[in-house]
Amino acid sequence: MIRIVEPRFSEEEKQAVLQILESGQLTRGKWTALFQEEFARYLGVDYVFPVCSGTVALFVALKAIGVEGQRVVVPAMSFMATIDAVYLAGGIPVVVDVDEYYTMDPDQLERAVRKYRPKVVVPVHLYGQTADMDAILWLSDRYGFYVLEDSAQAHGAEWKGRRAGALGHVAAFSFYASKNVPMGEGGAVVTSDPKLAQEVKKWIDFGDHPAFNVRITEFQAAIGYFQLRKLQENNLRRREIALHYMQALNGGFLHPKERRGAFHVYHLYTLRHPQRETILQTLKAKSIDARVYYSYLLHEIRRAESLPTPRAEKFKREVFSIPVHPYLTEEEIDLIVDTLLWAVELAPQH
């Protein structure tokens, strides 16, 4: 089976885990501090708060801003955690369409902002590419809303030389096993705003008001620390594989586009084709793991106000993702390409 995701760990991670076991310091120790410092330096932010998942990171960021009874704009295409966190934090979600890059459509966002006056906008850096942050931040300055980056799929992605997570007022990351920085489980809230940082801290430390224990363990922090050190090399390998796919695949596939000014890290390599189901069956028969991210729109699975979403509705019927992780061999890449070209020949023509 050629897996769509394949996290790998080296001797460094293994030795660190053993050291933690021997030390007896299983949480709130040196590895958590090291990871915080390294991730802050890498992103170019002042504060990093590790938490137990990306969903919790979104929730804590929203609670820190204060969205109870306030509208929060999200894009139609994302993992369900994006809208679930809004509900859990007491916000009222509003859904807008995506652009050709699968990220929040700034033009429709402005219409939503004028109509609903949201307190927060959550651009999702989907599949490894940032949203159009110039346009979104310009609207933020004009209309006065917070920008919370959902960076769960964008570790190392850049927008005009600045890294995802350091572009808005606050950001949320995930370190789930499938992510470009895998810890197994985990997340982080990051910001350079000292007031927001203080509010975030209240939701993850007991004392000021009721809070949760959402910390990560030393094991997760150590794994994350070493995975972060490999991130740039792994992302460059992902880009090499993506370029190979773009050059080798024809037959009507619609490839992901890299936004001008962006640095796409290809957390997922997402193609589009109207005969998706036939293609997926052919890939499965060759033991190639390909999946649909996502077969739903956020306002279809959760009650939410929405503007028209014609692009997202078309995309959800056609998108599918193929393996692009950095440990693919050249033979596996060639098999994926050959199988996709063969699948297109088998697919019914309309």
N, C-alpha and C positions, 0 to 999 in steps of 0.2 A: 504493500500500500504506500503510495506517495501521499504523505499527509499534507493538509493545507497549512498546518501549524506544527512546528517541531522545535520546541525550546531545548537547548542543550546547555549543559553545565560542565565546567572544567574542574580540574583538581583544586583550583583556588576556592571555588564555592564549597567543595566537599570538605576541604581542610578548615574553612571558616566555620562550617556547621559543627564539625567535631570539636573545635575550640570552644564554641559557645556551650555545647553540651558539658564539656569538662569544666568550664568556668562557673556554671550554675547561674549566670546572669542571662536569663532568657528573654528579658524585655527591658526597654528603657536603658540600654547600655551604650557601649562605644560604637557599635555598628549602626544603630539608629542615628546617632549624632554624625557619624561619617557620611551616611547616605544623605542626610539633610544638607550637610555642607557641600557635598559633591554635586547634588542635584541643583541646589541654589546657584552654585558657580556655573554649572553647565547651562542653565536656562538664562542666567543673568537677572535673577530676582533676589529679593531680600529675605523672604520668609518661605519656608517649606514645612508643611505639617503633614507627616505621613498618617494615613488612616487605613482602615481595613478593606476598603473597596472603592472603586470609582463611583459607584452609586452614592455611597456615604460622602465622598468628596464633594459631589454636586450638592447633596442635601445640606452639608455643613456650610458650604459657600453661600447657598441661598438663605439659610437661616442667619448667617452673619450679616448679610445685606438687609434682611428683613422683608420678606415677600408675603407675609400673611395678608390675604385678601387683595393682593396686588397682581396685576397681569405680568406674565413672563412669556416672551416670544421664543419659540423653538422652531427648527426646520422640520419639514414633514418626514425626511429620511434620516433615521438614526436608530440606534438600539433603544429599546423601550425605557431603559434607565433614565434617559434624558427627560422624558415627560413624567415618569414616576417620581423622580426627585422633586419636581415642581409641586406635584400633589402632596407629597409627604411633608414638604416645607410649608404647606398652606397657601401656595400660590395658585393662580388661575391661568392655565396654559392657553396660549394662542399659537396656532400653527400656520407657518407660511411655506411657500413653495421653495424649491431648490433651483440653482442655476445649472448650466451645462457641466459644471465641475462637481456636482452632487452636494454642494454646500449652499448655505442660506442665500436666497436671492435678495440682493440689497434693494432693488427697486420695489419688490413687493414688501420688503421689510419696512420701507419708509411709509407705504400706505397703511400697514398695520400699526406703525407707531403713531401716525396721525389719528387713526381711528380709536386705538385702545389706550394710548399713553402708558406703555408698560414701565415698570420699575427696572426690569432686567431683560436683556436680550442674551440668548445662549447660542452663539454660533458653534456648530459642531464641525470640527476639522475631520471630515469623514474620509475613511480609507487611507489616511496618511497625508492629506493635503489641507492646508489652511483655507479658511473662508476668505473672502475679499475683505480683509481687515481695514484697509484704508477707507473703504466706503462705509463700513459698519462703525468705525470709530468716528468718522465725520458726522454720521447721524447721531452718535452718542453725544458728541460735543454740542450739536445743534438742539437736540431734544432732551438731553439730560438724563439718560438711562445708564445703568451699569452694564458693562460687558463682561459676561462670565464665559470664558472659553471652555468648551467641552473638548479637552485635548486627549481623551482616552485612547485615540488611535493615531496620535501625532507626535510621538516621542522623537525629537530631533528635526521635525518639519520646520521650515523657515518661511517667513514672509519678509522679503526685502532685507535679508540679512539678520533678522531677529527671530528668535526661536518661538515656536508655539508655546503658550503658557506665560510668555512675557509681553504679550501684546495688549491684552485687555486689562481690566481692573483686578481681576482674579481669575484663576483657572483651576480646573479639576483634571487629574490624571487617574488612569487605571493601570495597575500592574498585574492584571489577570494573566493566566498562563499563556494566552495567545498573543499578548501584546509585544511590542518591539523591545520593551524592558519587562521581562516576565519575573514575577516573584512567586507565582502560584495564585495568590490572592493579594490584594493591597491596592492602595490609592494614595493620592496626595492632593492637598489644597495648597496652591502657591499664589503669592502676591508680593507686591512691593509697597502696598498701602499700609502704613502702620496702624491706622484705625481699623481697617478690615482685618488685619492680622490679630489685633486684640480681640475682636468679636469672634473670629474663628477659634481662637484659643479657648474662649468661654464654652464652646460647644464640644470640646474634646478634653477639657480638664475639669474635674469636679471642683465646685466651690462657689462661683458667682450665682449660678442657677442650675436647675436640673440639667444634666448632661448625660452623654453616653460614654462607655469605655469602647473606643473605636481604634485603639492603638494597634500597630503591627508588632510582631515579635522580632527579636534579634536575628532569627533565622531568615526571615523575609528581608530585613534590611541588609544583611550581609550578601544575600543572593542578588538583591537589587543593586548594591554597590558595584559588584563585579560585572553584572550585566550592563550597567550604565557605562562602564569603561570600554565595553565592546560595541557600544551602540553605533558610533560613527562608522566603524568598519562594516558592521552588519547592514547599516542603511545604504552604504555605497554598493554593497553586493546586491541588495534588493533592487537598486536602481539599474545595475548591470543586467539583471535578469529581466526587469521590466522593458529595457531597451531591446533586448533580444526578442521578447514577445512582440513588441511593436513592429520590428523588422521582419519577423518570420511568419506572422499570422496575417492571412488575408481572408477572403471568403465572406466578407460582409460583417465581420466583427467590428464593433465600435469600441475603440480602446479608450482608456482614461486619458484625459488631457491634463497637462501640467500648466497651471495658471502662470502667466508671465509675472515674474517677480517671486514665484514660489519655489520651494525646494521640497518636492514630493518624496516621502519616505516609504510609500507603498506598503503600508501595514497590510493592505489587501490589494491584489491586482484584480480589478473588477472590469469585466467585459460586458458588452450587451449584444444580444442577438434575439430576433423574434422567435426563433425555434429553440429557446433555451432548454426546455424539458427534454427534447430529443438529444441535445448535446450533453446534458448532464447524465443521461442514461448511458451514453456511449463512454463517457469518462469513467463512470462507476464500473462498467464492465472491464475496463483496463486497470482497475484498482487505483484510480486517480481521485483523490478527495477534492471535490469541488462543491461549493455551497452557495446558497442565495443569502446575501446580506443587503437588503432585507425584503421579505415578501409582504410586508405590511407598511402602512404609513401610520405615524403616531396618532393622528386623530381618528384612525379607524379602530385602533385597539384601546384607546382611552377617550373618554368624553372630553371634547375641547372645541372651542371656537376656532374657525379656520378661514383663511382666504382660499380662493381657488388654487388647486395644486395640479395643474395638467401635466407638468414635466414629471413630477414625482410619481404620478399615477401611471405614466408611460414607463418610466424607468423601473418601477417595482416589478413589472411584468417581464422585463428583459435582462436585468442584471444577474450576473453570477460571478463568483470569484474563484480563481485558480491558485495553486500553490506558488508562492513567491518568496518563501522564507530563505534565509541566506545559506542554509545547509543543503540545498538542492545540488545534485551532481549534474554535470553536462548531459549525461545519458538520460537522467530523469527529465530535464528540461526539453530535450529533443523528443522524448516520448510524449510529453504533454502537448507539444506543438503538433507532432504528427497525428496524434489522436484527435485534436481539435479540428485539424484540416479534414481528416477522414469523417468526423462527425458532421461537418457541414455538408459534405457530399451526400451523406445518408439522410439529412434532414429534408422533410417535405418542402418543396418550393411553392411559393405563392405568387 
